[in-house]
Amino acid sequence: MEIILQSALKYQEMGFSIIPIQRNKKPYVAWEKYQKEKADPDLIKEWWRKWPNANVAIVTGKISGINVVDIDSKGGMNEIDKLLPDTFETPIASTPGGGFHYYFKSTNGLQNAVRFINDCDFRGEGGYIIAPPSKGYKWYPYVSIFELTPGPIPQKIEKALKNNTVKPSNISIGFNQGARDDTLFHIALSMAKGGMPEGEVAAATIQFAKSCNPPFSEREALIKVKSAFEHLGNKENLIQEMREWIQGISGIFSNKQLMEELDIPKAKKGHVSKYLNRLVGEGLIIKVGGKYGNWRRVEEELQRITLKEKVDHTVGIKLGFGLDDMVETRPGNLIAIAGIPNAGKTSYMFNMAASNMYKFKCHYFTSEMGQDELTMRLSKFKDVPWEDWDKYLNAYSRTENFADVIRPGKGNINFIDYIEMADEFYKIGGYLKEIHNKLNGAIAIIALQKNPGTDVARGGFGSLEKPRLYLAIDPGRMKIVKAKNWRGKVNPNGLEMSFKLHNGTEFQQTSAWRKPEPKKRDK
């Protein structure tokens, strides 16, 4: 998700060490090295290109200059309140389970501590904490880490951590014979659900076991830990984990992607397929086909449009070929140009850029041209001084994930040349949707590859959903496949015209826009 990536980059800019986190709270990467060195912005962007649905975590301790108290319950909050001074300010975040994260300045190399008081853990050296805006995590108003500098760790909390003055035996829960069995199991299960590594859960459970009356042995405590982790692996927990992951993504996903991101072993592949069909029955997802099974979340959320007084919302960009007289382009519109190779898609987009770059901010993303080829192509335009191209056209090399780099907002035109797909063409519709969702008043003009003899790009009719204007280009022929916003009373849909292309830059329209003649049937 773009907002999580942007937050990760902001955290990095603030000096924090950042890692990408799975929905099961495990890092996507071997993260130990990032306890000593920080990932740079390019690596962070690479991570989120690879795992676009990752949550973000901050490595705690000296590397980031922060420690965090992780409070799991209201009871834990009450215990922490007893250790806080009357005047207290530090960043606070809420967690999915109704808990809290208190962010403090890193102090004196303090290590991780499990349940150092009732329902409270400490993340110090060798730890990490999942940070907002990861799914379910939010900064409290006016006390986010962007607005408030972490305060020093209160002395009473530091003393409890260093001297272990708050013992598990001080916790008022049922540790007596008869209740101790269930109590230990649920303590271990709660820590496991919170994403704590099994070794840390075992160490904490053994400590609690010693406080039972009579005490549990270390062997018996480890049996409880094993049972807790086995419980997490049962089907209902797996289905719930799948539900939460699906609710945090958009677009099409596959069985393989889900299993990789949730770290589900291949041995449970059959279970995953069965559970996905169960989620279809719940109305959470629908199947969209594909070789290995592909799905998408049912998105029923609606954003109500508040109607305004009638005004002219056209943008006024120049499309050429007289299209401006037939169709309107409005803020946030997406225009698709589907063509076979060497049909003139790029030349047409260059001409549109030349016609609009003095009025709008034009951004050109090319997937196949380097600096030399782009310079050569643009230098052929006789009517556009080279200095103007260099001054008014922002050109970039880009091959994928265009939604991440779209320039949003009115006054921006984004040219994407082109969305390159070798297979899995069904994903094109999802990519167009991602780009459309990022525009926020900008315009996107996107080149797509199509096969000869067709009017729709590879990827089929899914590519038709978001564009408000959809053009098909073959050598010497252009057709309006879809025009949603007409200018006037004449329906432009289905019209086509002929053209000639000279020197790769100059278009000459050789016929009027007209309805194509019906194909003759063989007798």
C-alpha positions in Angstrom: 0.0 0.0 0.0 1.3 3.4 -1.0 0.6 5.1 2.3 2.6 2.5 4.2 5.5 2.8 1.9 5.5 6.6 2.2 5.4 6.3 6.0 8.3 3.8 5.9 10.3 6.3 3.9 9.4 9.1 6.3 10.5 6.9 9.3 13.8 6.3 7.5 14.2 10.0 6.9 13.7 10.5 10.6 16.6 8.2 11.4 14.8 5.0 12.2 15.8 1.5 10.9 12.9 0.1 8.9 12.0 -3.5 7.9 8.9 -4.9 6.1 6.6 -7.2 8.1 4.2 -9.9 7.1 0.6 -10.1 8.4 1.7 -12.8 10.8 4.1 -10.2 12.3 7.2 -12.0 11.0 9.8 -10.0 8.9 10.0 -10.6 5.2 13.8 -10.2 5.4 16.6 -11.5 7.6 16.4 -8.5 9.8 19.3 -9.0 12.2 21.6 -6.9 10.0 19.2 -3.9 10.4 19.9 -3.9 14.1 23.3 -2.5 13.1 22.7 -0.7 9.8 19.8 1.1 8.3 18.1 0.3 4.9 18.3 3.2 2.5 15.3 4.6 0.6 16.1 2.6 -2.6 16.1 -0.7 -0.7 12.9 0.2 1.1 11.2 1.0 -2.2 12.5 -2.3 -3.6 11.0 -4.2 -0.6 7.5 -2.7 -1.1 7.7 -3.4 -4.8 8.3 -7.0 -4.0 5.8 -7.1 -1.1 3.3 -4.3 -1.7 1.0 -5.4 1.1 3.7 -5.4 3.8 3.3 -3.7 7.1 6.1 -1.5 8.4 8.2 -2.1 11.6 10.8 0.0 13.3 13.8 -1.8 14.8 14.1 -0.6 18.4 17.2 0.2 20.4 20.2 2.3 19.8 20.0 1.9 15.9 16.7 3.9 15.9 17.0 5.8 19.2 13.7 4.5 20.5 12.3 1.9 23.0 8.7 0.9 23.1 6.5 -0.4 25.9 3.9 -2.7 24.4 0.7 -2.7 26.5 -1.8 -5.5 25.7 -4.8 -4.8 27.9 -6.5 -2.3 30.2 -5.0 -4.2 33.1 -1.6 -3.6 31.7 -2.5 0.1 31.2 -3.4 0.4 34.8 -0.1 -1.2 35.9 1.9 1.2 33.6 0.0 4.2 34.9 1.3 3.5 38.4 4.8 3.9 37.0 4.3 7.1 35.0 5.0 10.6 36.4 2.2 13.1 36.7 3.6 15.2 33.8 4.1 12.8 30.9 4.3 13.3 27.1 5.5 10.8 24.5 4.2 9.4 21.2 1.4 6.8 21.6 -0.1 4.4 19.1 -3.1 2.1 19.3 -2.9 -1.6 18.3 -5.4 -4.0 16.6 -6.1 -5.8 19.8 -7.1 -2.7 21.8 -3.6 -2.2 23.3 -1.1 0.6 23.2 2.5 1.3 22.2 4.3 4.0 24.2 7.4 5.3 22.4 10.4 6.5 24.5 14.0 7.5 23.8 16.4 4.6 23.8 18.1 4.3 27.2 21.3 2.6 28.3 21.1 -0.4 26.0 18.0 -1.9 27.7 17.1 -5.3 26.3 13.8 -6.8 25.3 11.7 -7.9 28.2 8.6 -10.1 28.2 5.7 -9.4 30.6 8.0 -7.3 32.8 4.7 -6.2 34.4 1.1 -7.4 33.9 0.4 -7.7 30.1 3.3 -5.4 29.2 6.3 -6.2 27.1 9.4 -4.0 26.4 11.0 -3.6 23.0 14.7 -2.6 23.3 17.9 -3.8 21.8 17.3 -6.7 19.4 13.6 -6.0 19.0 11.2 -4.3 16.6 7.7 -2.8 16.8 5.0 -2.7 14.1 4.2 1.0 13.5 1.3 2.9 12.0 -0.2 3.0 9.4 0.2 -0.8 9.3 -3.2 -2.5 9.3 -4.9 -1.9 12.7 -2.2 0.5 14.1 -2.9 4.2 14.4 -1.2 7.2 16.0 -3.3 8.9 18.7 -4.3 12.4 17.7 -1.7 15.1 18.5 0.8 12.6 19.9 2.1 10.9 16.8 5.8 10.5 16.4 5.7 13.1 13.7 4.3 15.7 16.1 5.9 14.7 19.4 9.5 13.8 20.2 9.8 10.6 22.3 10.3 11.4 26.0 12.8 9.7 28.3 11.8 6.4 29.9 10.3 7.1 33.3 12.6 6.1 36.2 10.1 3.6 37.7 9.8 1.8 34.4 13.6 1.7 33.9 14.0 0.5 37.4 11.5 -2.3 36.9 13.3 -3.4 33.8 16.8 -3.2 35.2 16.2 -4.7 38.7 13.2 -6.8 37.9 11.5 -5.3 40.9 8.1 -6.2 39.5 7.9 -10.0 39.7 5.4 -12.3 38.0 4.2 -13.3 41.5 2.9 -9.7 41.9 0.3 -10.3 39.2 -3.2 -11.0 40.4 -4.2 -14.0 38.3 -5.2 -17.5 39.2 -1.9 -19.3 39.7 -3.2 -21.8 42.4 -3.6 -25.5 41.8 -6.6 -26.2 39.7 -6.4 -23.0 37.7 -2.6 -23.0 36.9 -2.9 -25.4 34.0 -5.3 -23.2 32.0 -3.6 -20.0 33.2 -0.2 -21.0 31.9 -1.6 -22.2 28.6 -3.5 -18.9 28.0 -0.5 -16.8 28.9 1.6 -18.7 26.4 -1.1 -18.4 23.8 -1.6 -14.7 24.3 2.2 -14.1 23.8 2.2 -16.3 20.7 -0.7 -14.5 19.2 1.1 -11.2 19.7 3.8 -12.4 17.4 6.4 -13.1 20.0 9.2 -15.6 19.0 8.7 -19.0 20.5 12.0 -18.8 22.4 10.8 -15.6 24.2 7.4 -17.1 24.9 9.2 -20.2 26.4 11.4 -18.0 28.6 8.5 -16.0 30.0 6.3 -19.0 30.5 9.0 -20.8 32.5 9.2 -17.7 34.7 5.5 -17.7 35.3 5.5 -21.4 35.9 7.8 -20.9 38.9 5.2 -18.6 40.4 2.5 -21.2 40.4 1.3 -22.8 43.7 2.8 -25.5 43.6 5.3 -24.5 40.9 5.3 -26.1 37.5 8.5 -27.7 36.2 10.3 -26.3 33.2 9.4 -29.3 31.2 5.7 -28.9 31.9 5.9 -25.2 31.0 7.5 -26.0 27.6 4.6 -28.4 26.9 2.2 -25.5 27.4 4.2 -23.4 25.0 4.2 -26.2 22.4 0.4 -26.6 22.8 -0.1 -22.8 22.4 1.8 -22.7 19.1 0.0 -25.9 17.8 -3.3 -24.2 18.7 -2.3 -21.3 16.5 -1.9 -23.6 13.6 -5.4 -25.0 13.6 -7.8 -24.3 10.8 -9.9 -21.6 12.4 -6.9 -19.5 13.2 -5.5 -20.0 9.7 -8.8 -18.9 8.2 -8.9 -15.8 10.4 -5.3 -15.0 9.4 -6.3 -15.4 5.7 -9.4 -13.1 6.3 -7.2 -10.4 7.8 -4.7 -10.5 5.0 -7.3 -10.4 2.3 -9.1 -7.4 3.9 -5.8 -5.5 3.7 -5.1 -5.9 0.0 -6.7 -4.8 -3.3 -6.6 -6.3 -6.8 -6.2 -9.9 -7.8 -4.1 -12.3 -5.7 -3.2 -16.0 -6.2 -3.0 -19.0 -3.8 0.8 -18.8 -4.2 1.0 -15.2 -3.2 -1.2 -15.7 -0.2 0.8 -18.6 1.0 4.1 -16.8 0.6 3.1 -13.7 2.4 1.5 -15.6 5.3 4.4 -18.0 5.4 2.0 -21.0 5.1 3.9 -24.3 4.5 3.3 -26.2 1.2 1.9 -29.1 3.2 -1.2 -26.9 3.8 -1.8 -26.0 0.2 -4.9 -28.2 0.1 -6.2 -26.6 3.2 -5.7 -23.1 1.8 -7.7 -24.0 -1.4 -10.5 -25.3 0.7 -10.6 -22.3 3.0 -10.5 -19.9 0.1 -13.7 -21.5 -1.3 -15.2 -21.2 2.2 -14.4 -17.5 2.1 -16.2 -17.3 -1.3 -19.2 -18.7 0.5 -18.9 -16.0 3.1 -18.9 -13.3 0.4 -15.5 -12.1 1.2 -13.8 -13.0 -2.2 -14.8 -14.1 -5.7 -12.8 -16.3 -8.0 -11.5 -14.6 -11.2 -9.9 -17.6 -13.0 -6.3 -18.1 -13.8 -4.0 -21.2 -14.2 -3.3 -21.6 -10.5 -6.5 -20.0 -9.1 -6.8 -16.3 -8.7 -9.1 -14.3 -6.5 -10.1 -10.8 -5.5 -11.7 -9.3 -2.5 -15.4 -8.2 -2.9 -15.1 -4.4 -2.4 -18.5 -3.1 -1.3 -17.2 0.2 0.1 -18.8 3.3 -1.5 -17.8 6.9 -1.3 -20.8 9.1 -1.7 -20.5 11.9 -4.2 -21.8 15.2 -3.0 -23.5 17.0 -5.9 -22.4 20.5 -6.7 -23.7 23.4 -8.7 -23.2 22.7 -12.4 -19.8 23.9 -13.6 -17.4 23.2 -16.4 -15.0 20.5 -15.2 -13.2 19.8 -18.4 -9.4 19.9 -18.3 -8.7 21.3 -21.7 -5.8 19.0 -22.8 -5.2 18.6 -26.5 -5.6 15.1 -27.9 -5.2 15.8 -31.6 -7.0 14.4 -34.6 -10.1 16.4 -33.8 -10.8 14.3 -30.7 -11.2 17.4 -28.6 -14.3 18.3 -30.6 -15.9 14.9 -29.8 -14.8 13.9 -26.3 -14.2 15.7 -23.0 -11.3 15.0 -20.6 -12.0 15.7 -17.0 -9.9 15.7 -13.8 -8.9 12.2 -12.8 -9.5 10.7 -16.2 -7.5 7.8 -17.5 -6.9 7.4 -21.3 -5.8 4.1 -22.8 -4.1 3.7 -26.1 -4.0 0.0 -27.2 -1.8 -0.7 -30.2 0.3 -3.4 -31.9 4.1 -2.9 -31.9 5.2 -0.1 -34.2 1.7 1.2 -34.8 2.6 4.7 -33.6 1.6 4.7 -29.9 4.8 6.3 -28.7 4.7 8.9 -31.6 1.1 9.8 -30.7 2.0 10.2 -27.0 5.0 12.4 -27.9 2.7 14.6 -30.0 0.3 14.9 -27.1 3.1 15.8 -24.7 4.4 18.5 -27.2 0.9 20.0 -27.4 0.3 20.1 -23.7 3.6 20.6 -21.9 3.5 24.4 -22.0 0.2 24.5 -20.1 0.5 21.4 -17.9 3.2 19.6 -16.0 3.9 16.6 -18.2 5.6 13.4 -16.8 6.7 10.7 -19.3 7.5 7.2 -18.0 9.2 5.0 -20.6 9.7 1.3 -20.1 12.0 0.6 -23.0 13.9 3.8 -24.1 17.1 4.9 -22.6 18.6 8.3 -22.6 20.1 8.0 -26.1 17.0 6.7 -27.9 14.7 9.1 -26.1 17.0 12.0 -27.1 17.1 10.8 -30.7 13.3 10.4 -31.0 12.5 13.8 -29.5 15.1 15.6 -31.6 13.2 14.7 -34.8 10.4 17.0 -33.9 11.0 20.1 -36.1 8.5 22.4 -34.5 9.7 21.8 -30.9 13.1 23.2 -29.8 15.2 20.7 -28.0 15.5 23.2 -25.1 11.8 23.0 -24.6 11.7 19.3 -24.3 14.4 19.4 -21.7 12.7 22.2 -19.8 9.0 21.2 -20.0 9.0 17.4 -20.2 10.0 15.4 -17.1 11.1 12.0 -18.4 11.8 8.9 -16.3 12.8 5.3 -16.9 10.2 2.9 -15.3 9.1 -0.7 -16.1 6.6 -1.6 -13.4 4.5 -0.4 -10.4 3.6 2.8 -12.1 1.0 3.6 -9.4 3.8 4.1 -7.0 5.3 7.1 -9.0 2.2 8.7 -10.5 2.2 12.5 -10.1 -1.2 13.2 -8.6 -3.3 16.4 -8.6 -4.8 18.8 -11.1 -2.4 20.2 -13.7 -0.3 17.0 -14.0 -0.4 14.7 -17.1 1.2 11.3 -16.7 2.3 9.5 -19.8 3.0 5.8 -19.3 4.7 4.1 -22.3 3.9 1.3 -21.7 2.6 -1.3 -19.3 4.8 -4.2 -20.3 3.4 -7.7 -19.7 4.9 -11.1 -20.8 2.0 -13.1 -19.3 -0.7 -12.9 -16.7 -2.4 -10.3 -18.8 -5.5 -10.5 -16.6 -3.6 -8.3 -14.1 -3.7 -5.3 -16.5 -7.2 -4.2 -15.3 -6.0 -4.2 -11.7 -2.9 -2.1 -12.6 -5.1 0.4 -14.3 -7.3 0.6 -11.3 -4.3 1.2 -9.0 -3.2 4.1 -11.3 -6.7 5.5 -11.5 -7.0 5.5 -7.7 -3.8 7.6 -7.4 -4.7 10.4 -9.8 -6.6 12.7 -7.5 -7.4 15.1 -10.4 -4.4 14.3 -12.6 -4.6 12.7 -16.0 -3.0 9.5 -17.0 -2.4 8.5 -20.7 -1.3 4.8 -20.8 0.0 2.8 -23.8 -1.0 -0.9 -23.9 0.0 -3.7 -26.2 -2.7 -5.5 -28.3 -2.8 -8.2 -30.8 -3.4 -7.6 -34.5 -7.0 -7.8 -35.5 -8.4 -6.8 -32.1 -9.4 -3.5 -30.6 -8.8 -4.4 -27.0 -5.4 -4.7 -25.2 -4.0 -7.9 -24.0 -5.8 -8.5 -20.8 -9.2 -8.3 -22.4 -12.1 -6.4 -21.3 -10.7 -5.8 -17.8 -8.6 -3.1 -19.4 -11.8 -1.3 -20.5 -13.2 -0.6 -17.0 -11.3 2.5 -15.8 -10.4 4.4 -19.0 -12.8 7.2 -19.9 -11.3 7.3 -23.4 -10.0 4.1 -25.1 -8.3 4.2 -28.5 -7.0 1.4 -30.6 -4.1 2.0 -33.0 -3.0 -0.1 -36.0 -0.6 1.1 -38.7 -2.5 3.8 -40.5 -5.8 3.4 -38.5 -7.2 4.7 -35.2 -10.5 3.7 -33.6 -12.5 5.1 -30.7 -13.3 1.9 -28.8 -14.8 3.7 -25.8 -15.6 7.4 -25.2 -17.5 7.9 -22.0 -17.8 11.7 -22.0 -19.1 13.1 -25.3 -18.8 16.6 -26.4 -22.0 17.3 -28.2 -24.8 15.0 -29.3 -22.9 12.8 -31.7 -21.9 9.4 -30.2 -18.1 9.0 -31.1 -18.0 5.3 -29.9 -16.9 3.0 -32.7 -15.7 5.8 -35.1 -12.4 5.3 -36.9 -10.1 7.3 -39.2 -7.0 6.8 -41.3 -3.6 8.5 -41.0 -0.1 8.5 -42.2 3.0 8.9 -40.0 6.0 10.7 -41.4 9.5 10.5 -39.9 8.1 9.0 -36.8 6.8 12.4 -35.6 4.3 14.0 -38.0 0.8 12.6 -38.3 -1.3 13.3 -41.3 -5.0 12.5 -41.0 -6.1 11.1 -44.3 -9.8 10.5 -43.7 -12.6 11.9 -41.5 -13.9 10.1 -38.5 -16.5 7.6 -39.7 -18.3 4.4 -38.9 -16.3 1.4 -40.3 -17.9 -0.4 -43.2 -19.6 -3.7 -42.3 -17.5 -6.8 -43.0 -18.7 -8.7 -46.0 -19.8 -12.2 -45.3 -18.5 -15.1 -47.4 -21.3 -16.6 -49.6 
